[in-house]
Every structure is written in C-alpha cells, then in structure tokens.
Amino acid sequence: MNPITRRVGLYFALLQLFFTLAWTVYVIFLPRLAAEAGIPRSWILWILIADQLVFMIADWLMGAKADHMARITGRLGPRLALITLFSALAFLLLPFVAPLASPLLFLALTFLWTVTSSALRAPPLMLIGKYAGAGAQPAIAGLWLFGFGIAGAIAPYLTGVLRDADARLPFALASIAVAVAAWALAWAERHLAAAAAPATETPAHKPLPMAAFLAIVALSALGFQVHFSLSSAPQYLRFVPPADLGQLMPVFWVGFNLAMLPITYLIRRHGDFKILAAGAAVGALAVAYATQAGSLGLLIAAQLAAGAAWAAVMFGAFGAAILLGRSGREGYVTGGMFSMFAFAAMLRILMIATQLHQDAGVQQTLAYLPAACWGAAALLLVMLLSRSRRATAA
C-alpha cells in the first residue's frame, strides 16, 4: 500500500468510525430526548423505523446525485462536506431542542439529520470506486470497513458508559468529529483523483443484473440483522447472566475486524463475487452452529466465524457494487446497496415494534432465519454466476 493510499484509507476509516458512533449515540439517547420533547415512549421504535425508511430513499437518491456531481473532478467532496455540516448542526441541536418540549421541532431536526447524513453512506464508497485503482480499492475499502467494525465493537461499551450521562456533551463531540472528518472529503477526492489510473471502458458483460445483486444484499443484510440483534443475546444467555452480555456481544465484531486483512488479499486473488458467495455460505454454517453450540467456548468460536463471514459479505458486496456500477453509475448502485441495508434494519426494528419476535413460534423461526437468509444468498449468487459463465462461453 503506497503512502497516499494508506492516508486516504485511514481517513475513510475514521470517517466511518465517527459516523457510526454518532448513530450509536443517537440511538442511546433517543428515548430520553424524546421524552423531554413530549413524545410518548411508544413512538421510539416507530421513529427508528421512519429513520430507516428515510435512509432507504435518501441513500439511493444521494448515490445517484453523487454520480452527477462527480462528473467534474473536485466537485463532489466539497458539496458532501457542506451537506454534512448541516447534518452535524442538526445532530448537535437535538439535545438542546428536546427540553423545549416541542415534538414537531424535535422530529423535524431528526428528519433533517437523517436525510443529510446519507451524504456519508454511499458517496464516499463511490469516490473509492470512481478514482481508486483496482489494486488500491481493496485496501481502502478494507480500512473503511475496519472503521465500521471498530464502531460496532465499541457500541455495547458506549451504551453502558453513556446511559446516565448528559446528552449534550456526547452529541457535541460526535457532531464536531463528523463535521471535521467530512470537511476533509475534498482532500480525499483530490488525492484519489490525482492517483487515479487511466479510465477504462465499461465492461461489455456484467456477472449478474443489478436487481439480483440487490436481492442478495437484502437477504444477507436481513440475516445479519436478525442474528446479531435478535439471536445473539439469547444464545449467550444460555451460558452467562445478563450482566456479562456487554463483554460478549463485541465478539462478533472482533471476528469481523480480524478477518479484514486476510480478506483484502483474498479479494485481490479471487474477486468480489466469489468472496461474497463464500462469506454468505460460511456465515450460514456459523450462525446455524451457534444455535446448537454446547458450550460458551464453542458459541464464541461460532460468533467469531460469523463476524468474519459478515466482513467477507460486506467486502465482497462493496466491490461488486462498484463493478456493477462502472463506469459512471457507481453511486447509483452503491446507493441501492445501502438502501437494502436500511431495508433489512427496518424489518428488524418492525419485528420488535410489533413484538413479533416474542411469539414462541416466530422465535423458533428466527433462530434459523439468519442461516436460511445467508444460505439463500450464497446459493442464488452461485447459480447466477454459473449461468453467467455458461452464457459467456456460449
């Protein structure tokens, strides 16, 4: 990895870390702030569902808009930074507006933050796909994902530490961190563009249709959401008391982060689609085994494997989205991918809001749903790739 690639990759890692931690802070304090604003507690989950619905729409639109803005080099980074400043300001104001007991103002600021924060989801990945050379893309994307994994590992501890804290300080720190990091997007765009390889023609053949790719992403994301958010805690509670969950829930993200370096090399050798398929298949086996693990040690091993598999799925999906969008539609395809992530999160929160996950019959289904989703994603991708190879040979 050359020095420019390393610096840009580390920058994207920090950007993703700060953005994800800001979302964590928001989820931690939302019930308290909403209560101060006069919003009933029963609305909290529905606000989070609305947030994911906004992400579904805004991510795709922002990705498509980023394609248009990026036609002129140096134009996208400053505009994303400006949008993010509005996002950071809206986020900063939330704990200050809540005590005013104005539900409409609080919800309006929440909506503004959610919409504008989409500028930090698909567009940065689009910049990687547009400018970074094929050899540099896995390294930069790997560091970007590493920031996401670190945030996931920190989140359970952050929840415990901030539970009784004054919301204003965490919101201020998160807002400043995101704003400062986003302001450097113009720098990252210039450096990526300066080191960009000569433009190549759009591939005449792509391995699978975009709709099929988005279906695979949606299945994989739903498997992750159900496994980590709904199934992991009950699995651990078979062996440990609830007080120990905060120490064990990050195990999944430890596996995720440990897998990042090996997957960077495997992606270069085997390609994004094969790694995506392999990650989904291994993940299906890991989460299926986790439901039957006979000891805490075996369950931890299964969670580590599941985290590593999810890293492979995300890594492969990001590279696949860039390939399917080349050239000129990287933002559109990556925006669609992030929309599928939001769709899966919305379904998971909807299960909790409707208490569907507490039904005895549904609980048995949910135990095996992650394995079914990841297995179906792997099978569908393998079938489509095989059909594509046969069509190409013919």
N, C-alpha and C positions, 0 to 999 in steps of 0.2 A: 504494500500500500504506500503510495507516494505521499509526501507531506501535505499537499493540497487536499487529496482525498481523505487523509486522516483528519485534518482540521474540519473539513466540511461534514464528515461523518460524525465526529464528536459534537459538532454544533447541532446536527439533526437529532442526535441522542438526547441532548439537553432540552431541545425544543419539545420533543415528545414527552420527556420526563416531566417538565413543568406543566405542560398542558394536561396530562393525565392526572397529575396530583391536584391541579385546580379542580378538575371534575370530582375527584375524591373529596376534597374539602367541601364542595357544593353539596354532595350527597350527605355528608356527615351533618352539616348544619341546616339543611333544608327544613327538617321538621320543626326545629326551634325557631328559625326565622319566619317560617310560615305562620306559626302560632302567634308570634309577635305582631305579624301583619293582619291578624284576624282571620286567617284561613283555617278551616277545620282540618284536623289531623287526617280525616278520611280522604282528603284531597291529595295527600302527598304522593301516593303511588300513581295517581292519575296525572299529576304534574310531571312526574318522571316519564310516564308513558307518552305524554304530549311532547316532552323534550326529545324522545327518540323518534317520534313521528316527524318532528321538525328536522332532525338530523337526516332522516331518510330522504326528505325532499331537498333540503339545503345542500347536503353533500353532493348530490348528483348535479344540481344546478351550479354549485360553486366549481365543481370539477370541469363542467362544460365551459363555464365562463373563463376558467383559468387557461383552457386551450386557446381561447380567443385572445386573451391578454398576452399570452406567451409568444404570439407570432412576432412580436417585436422584442428582441433581447433586452433585458434590463427593465422591462415594464411591469412584469408580474410581481417581483419581490417587493418593491415599494408600495404597490397597491394592497398587497396582502398585509403588509406591516400596518398600513393605515387602517384597514378594516379591523385588524387585531387590537389596535389601540382603542377603538370604540368598544370592542368586546371586553377588553380589560377594564375600561372605565365602568361599563355596566356591571361587571362582576364585582368591582370594588365597592360600588354603591349599594349592593344588595343588603349587607348588614346595617347600613346607615338608614336605609329607607324602611326596613322592616318595622322598627319601633314606631314609625309614624302611623301604623295601623291603617295603611291604605292598600287593600288587597289588589286593586287594579294596577296601581303603580308598581307594586312588587312583581306581579305577574308580567307586566309589560317589560320590566327590566330583565326578568328571567328569559322571556322570549327573545329580546334583543341580544342577550349574551349567547343564547343557544344558536341563533341564526348566524351571528357574526363569527362565532368560534369555529364554524365549518371551514373557515379560511385556513385553519391549521390541521385539517384532516387530509383530504385528497390532494390539494395543491402542492404541498411540499414533496410528496411522493412523485407527483407529476414532474416536478423540477428534476428529480433524480433520473426519472425515465427519459426525459427530453434531452438532458445535457450530458449525464454521466456515460462514459463509455461502457461497453459490455463487460470489460474486465473490472471496472470500478464499481458498477452497480451493486453486486452482492455485498461488497464491503460496506458501502454507505448505507444500504438498506438494512444490513445486519446491525450496524450501530444504532440506526433509527429504531429498530425493534428492541434492541437492548435497553434503550431508554424506557420503552413501554413496559418491558419485563421488570425493570427495577422499580418502576412506579407500582406495578401490580404486587410486588413483594413487600413494598413499604406500606401499602394501603391498610392492611389489618392492624399494624402497629400504630399508624397515624390515627385510626379510628379510636383506639384506646387512649392515646395521648391527648387528643383534641376534644374528647367527649364533653368535658366540662369547661373548656377554655372560652375566652371572649372571642366571638367570631370575627371581630373587626381586624385583629392582627393577622390571622391566617389568610383572610381574604385579601388584605393589603399586600402581604408578602407574595401570595400566588399571583395577584394581578401584576405586580411590578416585575416578577420573574418572567411571566409570559410576555409582557409588553417588551421588555428588554431583549428577550430571545427572539421575538418575532421581528423586531426592528433590524436584526441582522440578516433577515431573509434576502435583502437586496445584495448584501455582501456575498452570501452563499450563491445566489443566482449568477453574479458576475464571475465568481471563481469557477463554478461549474461550466459556464458558457465559455470561459477562456480556455479551459482544459478539454472542451468537448471534442470528440472525434468527428471527422468529416461526416456529413449527413449521408445516410444510405437510403436506397429506395424502399418503399413499403413492400414487405413480403407479399408475394402473389398468393400464398396459401397460408392460412392460419389453422392451428390444430383443432379448434372447436368454435362453435358460434358463441357470441357474447352471452346470449340468453342462457345457454347451457352452463357457461362458466359462472354466471351469477347464481344459478340454481345450486351449483356445487359449493359456492361460497356460503350461501344461505344455510344449506344443510350442515356444513362444517361449523359455522358460527352458532347455530342452534345447539349442536352437540356440545360445544364449549360452554355456552351459557347455562345449559341445564346441568352439566357435570360440575362445573366449578361453583356455581351459585346455589344450586338446589340439592345436589347429590353429595358433594364432598364433605360437608359438615356432618350429615347423618352417618356417613361411613366412618369418620373419625370418632364420633360419639359412641360407636360400638366398643371402643377400646380406651377412651380417655374421658375425663369430665369436661364440661363446657368451658371451664376456665383455661384449658390448655389449647383451645381452638386457635387462639391468636398466634400461637407458636407454630402450629401445624399447617394452617391454610396457606402460608407462603411457600410451602414445599413445592407445589405445582409450578410456581414462578422460578424457583431455584432450578428445576429441570429445564424450564424454558430458557433461562439465561445461560446455563451450562451448555446447552445444545447450539448456541448461536454461532460459535467459532467453527465447529465441525460442519454445520450446515452451510456456512459461507463457502467452504471448499467443495462440498458435495453438490451445491447448486452449479458451480462452475463446471463440474465434471459431467453431471447427469441432466442438468436442465431443470427449469422451474416446474414444469408439469409433472415430471417423474417424482420430484421431491414432494410436491403437493399430494400426489396419489399415495406415495409411501407414508407420508406423515398421517394422512387420514386413516390408512389401513392399520398402522402401528397404534395410533390413538384409539381406534375401535377395540383392538385387543387389550390395550392397557386399561381403559375405563370399564370394559367388561370384566376383567380380572379384579379390578378394585371393588366391585360389588360382592365378590366372593372371597376376598382376602381373609385368611385365617388368623392373621396377627397384625399388630401395628407396623412391624418392620416390613412385612410384605405389602401392606397398604401404602406405606411411604414410597416403596420402590415403584409401585404402580402409578402413584401420583407423579413421581419424578419422570417416569416414562411418558405419561400423558402430557405433562408440561413440555417435554422435548418434542413430542409429536405435534402439539399445537404450534410450537415455534416453526416446525417444518411446514405446516399447513399455511401459516401466515406468510412465511418467507416465500414459499412457492406461489401463493396467491398474488402477492405483490409483484413478483417478477412476471407472472403470467398476465396480469392486468396491463403492465407496461408493454409486453409483447403484443397483446391483442389490440392495444390502442395505438401502436406505432404505425405510421407517423402522423402526428397532429391530433390524435384523439386520446392521448394518454390520460388527460384529466377526466374526460368523459367516462372512460372505463374504470379508472380508479375511484371516481366519484360513485359509480354504480356499485362497486365492491364495498365501499364504506356504507352505502345505503343498506346493503344486505346485512352488514354487521349491526347497524342500528335496528333493522327489522327483527333480527334474532333477539336483541336485547329487549325490544318492545314486547315480543311474545313472552319472554321470561317474566318480565315485570307484570304483564297482564295475567299470567297464571297466579302470581302472588296476590294481585289486587282482587281477583275473583275467588281466591282461596281454593282454586282448583288443585293446587299441589298438595293440599291437605286431605283430599279424598283418598281413602285407602286403596281403591282400585287404581286410581291415577298414580299414586306413589309407586306401585309395583311397575307400572309402565315407565315412569320417569327414571327408574333405576337402570333400565336398559335402553332408554331413548338415546343417550349420547353415543353408545356403541352402534346403534342402528343408524343414526344420522351420519356418523363418520364412515361407517362401512358402506352405506349407500353412496356417499360422496366419492369414496375411493372406487367403487365398482362402476359408477356412472362415468367417471373420468377415464378409467382404463378402457371401457367399452368405446368411448368417443375417440380416444387416441388410437385405438386399434383400427377403428373404422376409417379414421383419417389416413393412417398409414396405408391401408389397403387401397383407398381412393387415390392416393398419391402414386402408388406403384402401378395402378391400372392406367 
